[in-house]
Amino acid sequence: MKNYIEVLKKCPLFYNITENDITTMLHCLDAKVVSFQKKETIIAEGEAAKYIGIVLSGAVQIIQIDYFGNRNIVTDVKPSELFGESFACAGIISIPVDVVASTVTEILFIDCLRILHSCSNACIFHRHIIYNIMKIVAMKNIMFHQKIEITSKRSTKEKLIAYLLLQAKKHNSNSFEIPYNRQELADYLEVDRSGLSVEISKLCHIGLIEANKKNFKILKNINEHSM
């Protein structure tokens, strides 16, 4: 586990916990590292919602597929970030989404029950880690509402502009890289890929943005052109 300490120190689950305590904690929690290949399913919809996953390397996508097979990317998860904590802490029987590796990925799995219930050694870090989980769940709830705000827009153009403005604010720059290719961005925005490509081309043509694969640059106030 020592190879992953630097990544874990950046993980919000271990905020305000010392490096030595992290090492002790991983042993106490019986944490396990598992590797996955690109596009391999890490957790499938319907599986038990009992584990918290931490991305050590690579990247992960949380995907929801509806009754008709439409694919919606809920969010992406990068190194030092978590997934599955909301479902595990809620105590639901099975996870309602698929968790898929975007590339070759290493995941640290922790049984949520080992976090929520103190062990026989009464380790002092349990109190800190439970507080951290509560904060993480609250922050992700805010992110979830941000996505609803974007996908509730009426048109593909409005959704795209709302997303680009959010990314510019997140990066504090008018030039930024998004984590999605065109199909993935369409899945995230819950729109048709061809329609999305048309809207990106239109915004580029009239000089409002520049777009090159995952890289975007906002050249003018595109919010004025969202209608």
C-alpha positions as CSV (number, residue, x, y, z in Angstrom):
1,M,0.0,0.0,0.0
2,K,3.0,2.3,0.5
3,N,3.1,2.9,-3.3
4,Y,-0.3,4.6,-3.1
5,I,0.1,6.8,0.0
6,E,0.7,10.0,-2.0
7,V,-2.6,9.5,-3.9
8,L,-4.5,8.5,-0.8
9,K,-3.2,11.6,1.1
10,K,-5.1,13.7,-1.5
11,C,-8.3,11.6,-1.1
12,P,-11.0,13.5,0.8
13,L,-11.8,10.4,2.7
14,F,-8.5,10.7,4.5
15,Y,-8.6,14.5,5.1
16,N,-7.1,15.5,8.4
17,I,-5.7,12.0,8.9
18,T,-1.9,11.5,9.2
19,E,0.1,9.3,6.8
20,N,0.9,6.8,9.6
21,D,-2.8,6.6,10.5
22,I,-3.7,6.0,6.8
23,T,-1.4,3.0,6.7
24,T,-2.9,1.7,9.9
25,M,-6.4,2.4,8.7
26,L,-5.9,0.5,5.4
27,H,-4.9,-2.6,7.4
28,C,-7.8,-2.2,9.9
29,L,-10.3,-1.8,7.0
30,D,-8.9,-4.7,5.1
31,A,-8.5,-2.6,2.0
32,K,-7.8,-4.4,-1.3
33,V,-6.3,-3.1,-4.6
34,V,-7.7,-4.5,-7.8
35,S,-6.6,-3.7,-11.4
36,F,-9.0,-3.3,-14.4
37,Q,-8.5,-3.0,-18.1
38,K,-10.0,-0.2,-20.3
39,K,-13.8,-0.6,-20.6
40,E,-13.9,-3.4,-18.1
41,T,-16.8,-3.3,-15.7
42,I,-15.7,-2.6,-12.1
43,I,-19.2,-2.9,-10.6
44,A,-22.2,-3.9,-12.6
45,E,-25.7,-2.6,-12.0
46,G,-27.5,-5.0,-9.6
47,E,-24.4,-6.0,-7.6
48,A,-24.2,-5.5,-3.9
49,A,-23.8,-1.8,-2.9
50,K,-21.3,-2.4,0.0
51,Y,-18.0,-1.1,-1.2
52,I,-16.4,2.3,-1.4
53,G,-13.9,2.5,-4.3
54,I,-11.0,4.9,-4.5
55,V,-9.3,5.5,-7.9
56,L,-5.5,5.0,-7.4
57,S,-4.6,5.4,-11.1
58,G,-6.5,5.6,-14.4
59,A,-10.1,6.9,-14.5
60,V,-13.7,5.6,-14.0
61,Q,-17.1,6.5,-15.4
62,I,-20.4,6.1,-13.6
63,I,-22.9,5.1,-16.2
64,Q,-26.7,4.7,-16.0
65,I,-28.6,2.8,-18.8
66,D,-32.4,3.2,-19.0
67,Y,-35.0,0.7,-20.1
68,F,-34.4,1.4,-23.8
69,G,-30.7,1.1,-23.6
70,N,-29.9,4.9,-23.6
71,R,-26.5,5.5,-22.0
72,N,-26.1,8.4,-19.6
73,I,-22.7,9.3,-18.0
74,V,-23.5,10.4,-14.5
75,T,-20.0,11.5,-13.7
76,D,-16.3,10.7,-14.1
77,V,-13.9,9.7,-11.3
78,K,-10.2,10.5,-11.3
79,P,-7.3,9.4,-9.1
80,S,-7.8,10.2,-5.4
81,E,-11.6,10.4,-5.9
82,L,-14.3,8.1,-4.6
83,F,-17.3,6.3,-5.9
84,G,-20.0,4.1,-4.4
85,E,-20.0,5.8,-1.0
86,S,-23.6,7.2,-1.3
87,F,-25.0,3.8,-2.3
88,A,-23.1,1.9,0.4
89,C,-23.9,4.4,3.2
90,A,-27.6,4.4,2.2
91,G,-27.7,0.7,2.8
92,I,-29.5,-0.1,-0.5
93,I,-29.4,-3.7,-1.6
94,S,-27.9,-3.3,-5.0
95,I,-26.1,-0.5,-7.0
96,P,-28.3,1.1,-9.7
97,V,-25.5,2.1,-12.0
98,D,-22.5,0.6,-13.9
99,V,-19.0,1.6,-12.9
100,V,-16.6,1.2,-15.8
101,A,-12.9,1.8,-16.3
102,S,-12.2,4.5,-18.8
103,T,-8.6,3.3,-19.1
104,V,-6.3,0.8,-17.4
105,T,-7.2,1.5,-13.8
106,E,-6.3,0.5,-10.2
107,I,-9.0,0.7,-7.5
108,L,-8.8,0.5,-3.7
109,F,-11.9,-1.2,-2.3
110,I,-13.1,-0.7,1.3
111,D,-16.1,-2.4,2.8
112,C,-18.3,0.5,4.0
113,L,-19.4,-1.4,7.1
114,R,-15.8,-1.5,8.3
115,I,-15.8,2.3,8.2
116,L,-19.2,2.9,9.8
117,H,-18.6,0.5,12.7
118,S,-15.6,0.8,15.0
119,C,-13.4,-2.2,15.1
120,S,-12.4,-4.1,18.3
121,N,-9.2,-1.9,18.5
122,A,-11.4,1.2,18.8
123,C,-9.1,3.1,16.3
124,I,-9.4,6.8,16.7
125,F,-9.6,7.6,13.0
126,H,-13.1,6.2,12.6
127,R,-14.7,9.4,13.9
128,H,-12.6,11.4,11.4
129,I,-13.4,9.2,8.4
130,I,-17.2,9.2,9.1
131,Y,-17.2,13.0,9.2
132,N,-15.2,13.0,5.9
133,I,-17.8,10.7,4.3
134,M,-20.6,13.0,5.3
135,K,-18.8,15.9,3.7
136,I,-18.1,14.0,0.5
137,V,-21.7,12.9,0.1
138,A,-22.9,16.5,0.7
139,M,-20.4,17.8,-2.0
140,K,-21.5,15.2,-4.5
141,N,-25.1,16.2,-3.9
142,I,-24.2,19.7,-5.0
143,M,-22.5,18.3,-8.1
144,F,-25.6,16.2,-8.9
145,H,-27.8,19.3,-8.7
146,Q,-25.4,21.1,-11.1
147,K,-25.8,18.4,-13.6
148,I,-29.6,18.5,-13.3
149,E,-29.4,22.3,-13.9
150,I,-27.5,21.6,-17.1
151,T,-29.5,18.6,-18.5
152,S,-32.8,20.4,-17.6
153,K,-32.1,23.0,-20.3
154,R,-34.5,22.7,-23.3
155,S,-32.1,22.4,-26.3
156,T,-28.8,20.8,-27.0
157,K,-27.3,24.2,-27.6
158,E,-28.4,25.4,-24.1
159,K,-27.1,22.3,-22.4
160,L,-23.7,22.6,-24.2
161,I,-23.3,26.3,-23.3
162,A,-24.3,25.7,-19.7
163,Y,-21.7,22.9,-19.5
164,L,-18.9,24.9,-21.1
165,L,-19.6,27.9,-18.8
166,L,-19.5,25.6,-15.7
167,Q,-16.2,24.1,-16.9
168,A,-14.7,27.6,-17.4
169,K,-15.7,28.5,-13.9
170,K,-14.3,25.2,-12.5
171,H,-11.0,25.7,-14.2
172,N,-11.0,29.5,-13.6
173,S,-10.0,29.9,-17.3
174,N,-11.7,30.4,-20.6
175,S,-9.4,27.6,-22.0
176,F,-9.8,24.1,-20.5
177,E,-9.9,20.4,-21.2
178,I,-13.0,18.3,-20.5
179,P,-12.9,14.6,-19.5
180,Y,-15.1,13.4,-22.3
181,N,-14.8,12.7,-26.0
182,R,-17.8,13.6,-28.2
183,Q,-19.9,10.5,-27.6
184,E,-19.2,10.7,-23.9
185,L,-20.1,14.4,-23.8
186,A,-23.4,13.6,-25.6
187,D,-24.1,10.8,-23.1
188,Y,-23.3,13.2,-20.2
189,L,-25.6,16.0,-21.6
190,E,-28.2,13.3,-22.5
191,V,-28.4,14.5,-26.2
192,D,-27.8,13.0,-29.6
193,R,-24.1,12.9,-30.7
194,S,-24.7,14.2,-34.2
195,G,-26.8,17.1,-32.9
196,L,-24.1,18.0,-30.4
197,S,-21.4,18.0,-33.1
198,V,-23.6,20.4,-35.1
199,E,-24.0,22.8,-32.3
200,I,-20.2,22.7,-31.5
201,S,-19.5,23.4,-35.2
202,K,-22.0,26.3,-35.2
203,L,-20.4,28.0,-32.2
204,C,-16.9,27.5,-33.7
205,H,-18.1,28.9,-37.1
206,I,-19.4,32.2,-35.6
207,G,-16.3,32.6,-33.5
208,L,-17.7,32.0,-30.0
209,I,-15.6,29.0,-29.1
210,E,-12.6,27.0,-30.3
211,A,-12.9,23.2,-30.0
212,N,-10.2,20.6,-30.6
213,K,-11.2,17.1,-29.4
214,K,-11.4,17.5,-25.6
215,N,-10.0,21.0,-25.5
216,F,-12.2,24.1,-25.6
217,K,-11.7,27.8,-25.5
218,I,-14.4,30.3,-25.0
219,L,-13.7,33.4,-27.1
220,K,-16.8,35.5,-26.3
221,N,-19.7,35.7,-23.9
222,I,-21.5,32.6,-25.2
223,N,-24.2,33.0,-22.6
224,E,-25.8,35.7,-24.8
225,H,-26.2,33.1,-27.5
226,S,-27.8,30.3,-25.4
227,M,-31.3,30.9,-26.8
